[in-house]
Amino acid sequence: MNGFWTWVLANLKLFFRDRGTLFWSIVFPIFFMGLLGLGFGRTDPVDFRIGIVDGDGTQWSQDLRAVMGNESLPFKISNFTSLDPATAAIEVDDIDLVLVIPRGFSDFMNQSVTGGNATLQLPAYWGVSDRGSGSVAIGVVQDVLDGFYRAVTQTPPQVSVAPTAVNARSLEYIDFLAPGILAMSVMQNGVFGLSLFIVSAREKRILKRFQATPAGAAYILAGRIIPALLISLVQVGLLLTVAILAFGVSIVGSLAVLLVAVMFGAVVFICLGFLISSIAKTAENAEQLTNVATLPMFFLGGVFIPVDRLPEAVQAISYAMPLTYFSDSLRAIMLHDAGLAEVAVSLGVLGAFAAVVFLLAVKLFKWE
């Protein structure tokens, strides 16, 4: 029995001395649970996206807008100068409802405060979609108007909402998910494909043979970029075909612009894979580093849930990740017909990230 317990103690020591095993057995599950909690844990209540067109431009209309923008209300307020862009936003499902404060609202409120019995209807345009947010928002906005009127006049409400339906393009979860899955797949192909290949080639001393040639680290990477890009394009083509034919996902943007965005994203993650291969000493180590680099982006990079649904502190982390900008770009192009100008900032961030990571990877690159 003494020998048995000595053997048990020896195995415990082996476990705690193996950093890789220790990480994946203890540290990683805690890390994974934290990511799941941040991404899918307790989320904030659903907010209604309300647009306001102030046609009165008086102190009374400003007071009403201030009440509508109160942080305690489930509203995300967008202000419009005219009705046309506001209803256009409804049609593309950017907002749920537009409330118009008409000219003469100030006169009506002044009369109501002094005991007048006039009534007023505020035009409201709501989006008809499968989500039903617009129709629900009408009732919530009416409640807010009632409370505003009672608070300033101390009388029963004499102001109401006059709703008009506007057809909105209904976006289901699969429409949101498809661009995120595309971005995630491109990331996987670039990071895993390059990092494991180079580390494996280093272990097999293939890179050592390259060292005897005029080829440099940048040359090695360039020779892998073209096939990796081609694989990414084939991958995206297949996934888009499945999304369109099997799930009815529609692409309203330009395929050419989408292709440019895919190329930017693929280069970023190829460079990230190259950096991991420059740091990792073994294939096992490369696989661990790759998981550490990519798993946070799975949950916080806008693949499965919108980044704006995460806590503000976590959003700052999300926007430090390249996958967030990549998935946002693909989603803007596929769902909202964004052109290069609309996604230029996101693509610029991806380009800068790729340049920094590439230079760092070349500097740290080892032949053996």
N, C-alpha and C positions, 0 to 999 in steps of 0.2 A: 504493500500500500504506500510506503514511503516513496518508492520509485514511481508509482502512478501519479502522485501529487506533484512530484518533481517534473514529470512529463507535462502535466497540466500547466504548471507554472511556466515551463519553457515555451509552450505553445502560446500562452498569453503574452509573453515577452516578444515572441516572433510577430504576433499580431500588432502590438503597439509600436514595434520598431519599423514595420513596413508602412511607410508614409502613404503610399498609394492605396493600400487596403484600408488604412485608418480613415483616409479622406472619404472613400466611396461607401464605407460602412457606417460612419458616424457623422462626419461633417456634411457630406452631400445630402443625406435625407433631411437634415435640419434646414439646409439651404433650399432644397426643393420645396419643402413645406412652406417656407417663407415666401417663395415666389408664387406658389399657388394661393396663399393667403392674400398677397398683394393684388394678384390678378383676378381671382375669382371669389375672394372672401366677401366681407361685408361691403357692399357698394352703396353709394348714395342713391336716394330716391330718384326716379326718372323725372327729368326736367322737361317742361314744355318750351319749345322754341318759338318765341313770340316776336313778331316784327311790329314796329309802331311807326305810323306815318302821321306826323304832327302838322295838320293843316291850319291850326289856329295860331300857334306860336306866341302864346301868352303865358302869364304866370300860372293861370289855372291849368293849362295843358302841361306845363313843366311840373306842376305839383302831382298831376296824375301819372306822368311818366316816372317821377321819383317813387311813387307808391308801387307802380308796376315793377320797378327795378329793385325793390326791397329784397335783401338777401334771404329773408325768411320765406319768401314765396318760391314755388317750384318753377320759376321762369328763367329762361336765358333770353335776354332782350337784345334785339338788333334794331337800330334806328334807320329809317329810310326817308329820303327827301321827297319821294313821289311814289305813287301806287304801282306803276308798271314794274320796276325792278323788284318790288316786294312780292307781287303775285308771281313773277318769274321764279323767285326763290322758292315759293310754294310748289310750283310745278316740278322742280327738280328735287323736291323733298329736303331742302335745306332748312326750312322753317315749317312749323305746324299751322300757324295762324297769324294774320295781319290785322291789327286793330287801327282804325283810322279815327283820329281826333279831328272832327270837322271844324271848319271856320264857324264862329258863333258859339263855340263851346264856352268861352269866357262869359259872354252875355247871358247864356243859360244859367251858368253857375251863380252869377251875381244876382239874377232874379230869384233863384232858388234860395239863396241865403237870406234874402229880404222877404221871403214868404210867398214867392210865386208858385203857381201850380202847373207850369209848363212841363212837358215831357220831351225827352231827346233820345234818339237812337244813334248809336255809334256803329258805323259800318264795320263789319268784320269778315274777312275772307279766310276760309279754312280749307285745308287740303284733304281731299277724299282719297284715302289709301287704306290698304289692308291693316295697317298698324292702328288706325283709329285715333291717333293722338289729337288730330285737329278737332274732331267732334267733342272729345273730352275736354280739350282746352277751352272751348266756348263756355262751358259751364263754370270752369274755374275763373275765367276772366270776368264773367257776369258777377260772381261772388265778390271779386275784388272791387268791381265798380260799385256794387251795393254798399260795401263797407266804406268806400271812399265818400260816397254821397251822404251816408248817414253821419259820418264823422264830422263833416263840414257844415251840414244843414240841420242836423238833429231831427230829421223828418224821414218818413218812409221813402225808399228809392223811387226816383222818377226818371232814371236813365237806364237804358237797356242796350243789349247788343243786337244788331240786325245782321245775322249771318248770311253769307253767300258762299256756296260751295265752289271750289276750284279743283279740277282733276290734278292729282299729283302722281308722279311716277312712283309706284310702290317698290320700296327696296326691302327685300327680305334678308335674313341673316346670311344666306348663301351668297348674296350679292356682295355683302361686306367681307365675307370670309374668303372668297375666291382670290382677290388680289393678295391677301395676306398669305395664303397657301403658296401662291406663285413666288412671292418674295422669300418665304421660308425655304422653298425648294432650291431656289438659286443660291441662297446662302449655304445650304447643306452641300450642294455640289461643289461650290468654290472652296469652302473651308476644309471639308473632309477630304475631298479629292486631291487637293494639292498638298496639304500638310502630311497626310499619310504616305503619299507617293514619295515625296522628297526624303522623309525620314527613313522610309524603307530602302530607298536607293542609297542613302548614306550608310545604313547598317550593312548593306550588301557590297559596300565599297565601290558602287558604280560612280558616285560623285567623286571619289578619289581619282578615278581614271579621267574624269572630266577635268580635274585640276591640272593634269599634265598637258591639257590642250589650251589654246588661247581663249577658250570660253570663260566667261565670268558669271557671277551670280545672277546678274540681270539677264544675261543670255539664256541661262537655265530657265528662269521664270518666263521669259518671252516665248520659249519653246513649248511651255505648258499652257499659256494663255489662250492660244487659238483653239486647240481642241476643247478646253474647258468652256470657252465661249460658245462653241458650236453645240456642245452637249447641253448647255443652259438654254439655248434657243430651241433645240428639239424638245427639251423638257417642258418649256413654257408652251410650245405649240400643242403638245399632247394634253397638258393640263387644261388649256383653254378649250380644246375640243371637247373634253369630258365635261367641263363646266357648262358649255353652251348646249351640247346635245343632251346630256343627262339631267341637268338641273335648270335649264332655261335661263342661264345668266346671259345678260345682254351687254355688249361692249359699245358704248356710245362715243368713245373717243377714237382718235386716229391710231391705227395699228403701227404706223411709222413712228409716232411719238412714243408709243408703248415700247417699241423695239429699242429706241434710244435709251429709255429709262432702264430697260432690262440690261443693256450693255454696261451702263454705269454701275448698276448693282452687282453684276457679275464680276467686274474688275475689282470692286471694293473687296468682295469676299475672297476672291483669288489672292489678293494681296494679304488679307488677314490670314489665310491659310499658309502663305509663304512665311509670314512673321512667326506663326506658331512652329513651323518646321525649322526655323532658324534658332528657336529657343529650346525645343524638345530634344532630348538626347536619345530616346528610344521610341519605337512605334507605340508602345503602351503609354508612355508619357505624353506623346502627341495626341493620342485619343482622349486622354484625361483633360489636357489643356483645351482641346477643341470643344469638349462638352462644357467645360467651365465658361468658355467664351460665347457659346451659342445658346445654352439653355436660358440664361436670363433674357435674351432677346426673344425667345419663343413666347414668353409670358408678358414681357413688358415692351415689346417692339411693335405693338399694334396689329398683331396677327389675328388673335382670337377675339379681342375686345378693344373698343376705342380707347385711345390713350387718355382722352378727356374724361373718361369714367374713373380713372385712377386718382388716388390722392395727389394733391399738388406737389408734395415732396417727391413722390414716386415719378410724377410726370417729368421732373427735372432729370431724373436718372434715365427715363425712356428716351428723352431727346439728346442724350449723350451717346445713344446707340445708333449705328448706321441703318439697322433694319427698320427703325421707325421712319426715317426719311424715305427709305426705299418703298416700304409698304404704303406710305402716304402718297407717294408719287404714282404708284400703280393704281391705287384706289381713285385718285383724282382724275386720272386719264380714263380709266375704264367706266367709272360711274358718273362723272361730271363733265366729260368732254374737255378736260383741261389740255391746253397746248403747252408748248415748250416754255412760253413766257410764264405760265402759271406754276410750273414745277421747276423753274430755273433755280430758285433758292435751294430746294431740296437736292437737286442734282449737283449744284455747286458744293454743298456740304459733303456729298458723297465723293466728289472729285477730290476735295481737299483731304478728306479722310484717307482715300486711297493713296494719294501722294505721300502723306506723312508715314503711313504704315509701310509703304513700299521702300522708302528711303531707310527706315529703321530696320526692316527685314534684311536689306542688302548689307547694312553695316554689321548686323549680328550674324550673318550667314557663316556657317562653318562647313568645310568640305568633308570633315571626318570627325 
